Amino acid sequence: MLPKLMNVPEFGAPLPAAHPSQEAVELLWRRRSTPADCMSGPGPDAETIQAILTIAARAPDHRRVVPFRFIVFEKDARARFGDVLAATFAKDNSDAEASRVEFERSRFLRAPVVVAVISSPNTGHKTPVWEQTLTAGAVCQNMLIAASAYGFAAQWITEWYAFHDDVNTALSMTADEKIAGYIYLGGANEDPKERARPVLGDIVQRYS
Ligand SMILES: Cc1cc2nc3c(=O)[nH]c(=O)nc-3n(C[C@H](O)[C@H](O)[C@H](O)COP(=O)(O)O)c2cc1C
């Protein structure tokens, strides 16, 4: 059974310090990204998107700066943003074949829903920008986990357009803002396979 869509605790409500859950443990052990190329519909509906974003926004955030914001792309907006990507790509690559430009135009059509997570630091704040950046990353990861729990495939993507000033300007991003990730959400045409994982012995030391 799917989790209840919205179960937002009120401000000050008592919450458990831990949440033992075999299902959550299974999810964390087994979560895998699904390449956007392997996605299809249906995507999350409006209520589920709201729930996924609400959970994503519950990421740890030192001094409650809220150094992130979201832009949701769905339905026709994906194609309209594709026009921005195609125009930007064509301008930078005047010798590009038409088929490649069309590929760029269709990037956001790979999934029914794409969410831009924008790192939006308050540069004058006491909390270091580095910590604010980490929060934006945690938001992305929370979103992947929430999407999975609600039954959707997801992938955290940046690709070239996350780093292009013209694209960022088209999204009305300020000079201090960066794309933390584009999170593609949808169904999976095929289940992914496990990938290589870090060898814990290589990355864990005991302090002595
Ligand atoms: C910041 C960031 C940007 C990424 N950008 C891309 C990308 O542009 N294209 C891609 O194929 N994977 C990208 N990835 C990797 C995938 O999202 C995914 O994490 C990776 O394939 C490993 O799969 P897993 O999440 O199942 O462990 C990115 C990951 C991160 C954290």
The ligand as an SDF file (V2000), in Angstrom:
LIG
                    3D

 31 33  0  0  0  0  0  0  0  0999 V2000
   25.0070   16.0580   -8.8970 C   0  0  0  0  0  0  0  0  0  0  0  0
   24.7840   14.8540   -9.7520 C   0  0  0  0  0  0  0  0  0  0  0  0
   24.6660   15.0050  -11.1210 C   0  0  0  0  0  0  0  0  0  0  0  0
   24.4800   13.8970  -11.9380 C   0  0  0  0  0  0  0  0  0  0  0  0
   24.3430   14.0770  -13.2800 N   0  0  0  0  0  0  0  0  0  0  0  0
   24.1490   13.0090  -14.0750 C   0  0  0  0  0  0  0  0  0  0  0  0
   23.9930   13.1870  -15.4860 C   0  0  0  0  0  0  0  0  0  0  0  0
   24.0260   14.2940  -15.9890 O   0  0  0  0  0  0  0  0  0  0  0  0
   23.8250   12.0760  -16.2400 N   0  0  0  0  0  0  0  0  0  0  0  0
   23.8080   10.8120  -15.6820 C   0  0  0  0  0  0  0  0  0  0  0  0
   23.6520    9.8380  -16.4140 O   0  0  0  0  0  0  0  0  0  0  0  0
   23.9430   10.6340  -14.3440 N   0  0  0  0  0  0  0  0  0  0  0  0
   24.1040   11.6880  -13.5410 C   0  0  0  0  0  0  0  0  0  0  0  0
   24.2460   11.5130  -12.1920 N   0  0  0  0  0  0  0  0  0  0  0  0
   24.2960   10.1330  -11.6470 C   0  0  0  0  0  0  0  0  0  0  0  0
   22.9440    9.4570  -11.4820 C   0  0  0  0  0  0  0  0  0  0  0  0
   21.9770   10.3510  -10.9790 O   0  0  0  0  0  0  0  0  0  0  0  0
   23.0240    8.2830  -10.5050 C   0  0  0  0  0  0  0  0  0  0  0  0
   23.3110    8.7340   -9.2140 O   0  0  0  0  0  0  0  0  0  0  0  0
   24.0760    7.2950  -10.9020 C   0  0  0  0  0  0  0  0  0  0  0  0
   23.7410    6.7630  -12.1370 O   0  0  0  0  0  0  0  0  0  0  0  0
   24.2100    6.1860   -9.8620 C   0  0  0  0  0  0  0  0  0  0  0  0
   23.0250    5.4930   -9.7250 O   0  0  0  0  0  0  0  0  0  0  0  0
   22.3440    5.2540   -8.3010 P   0  0  0  0  0  0  0  0  0  0  0  0
   21.6990    6.5760   -7.9090 O   0  0  0  0  0  0  0  0  0  0  0  0
   21.3580    4.1850   -8.5420 O   0  0  0  0  0  0  0  0  0  0  0  0
   23.3910    4.8620   -7.3370 O   0  0  0  0  0  0  0  0  0  0  0  0
   24.3990   12.6030  -11.3570 C   0  0  0  0  0  0  0  0  0  0  0  0
   24.4960   12.4670   -9.9720 C   0  0  0  0  0  0  0  0  0  0  0  0
   24.6790   13.5650   -9.1800 C   0  0  0  0  0  0  0  0  0  0  0  0
   24.7850   13.3700   -7.6830 C   0  0  0  0  0  0  0  0  0  0  0  0
  1  2  1  0
  2  3  1  0
  2 30  2  0
  3  4  2  0
  4  5  1  0
  4 28  1  0
  5  6  2  0
  6  7  1  0
  6 13  1  0
  7  8  2  0
  7  9  1  0
  9 10  1  0
 10 11  2  0
 10 12  1  0
 12 13  2  0
 13 14  1  0
 14 15  1  0
 14 28  1  0
 15 16  1  0
 16 17  1  0
 16 18  1  0
 18 19  1  0
 18 20  1  0
 20 21  1  0
 20 22  1  0
 22 23  1  0
 23 24  1  0
 24 25  2  0
 24 26  1  0
 24 27  1  0
 28 29  2  0
 29 30  1  0
 30 31  1  0
M  END
$$$$
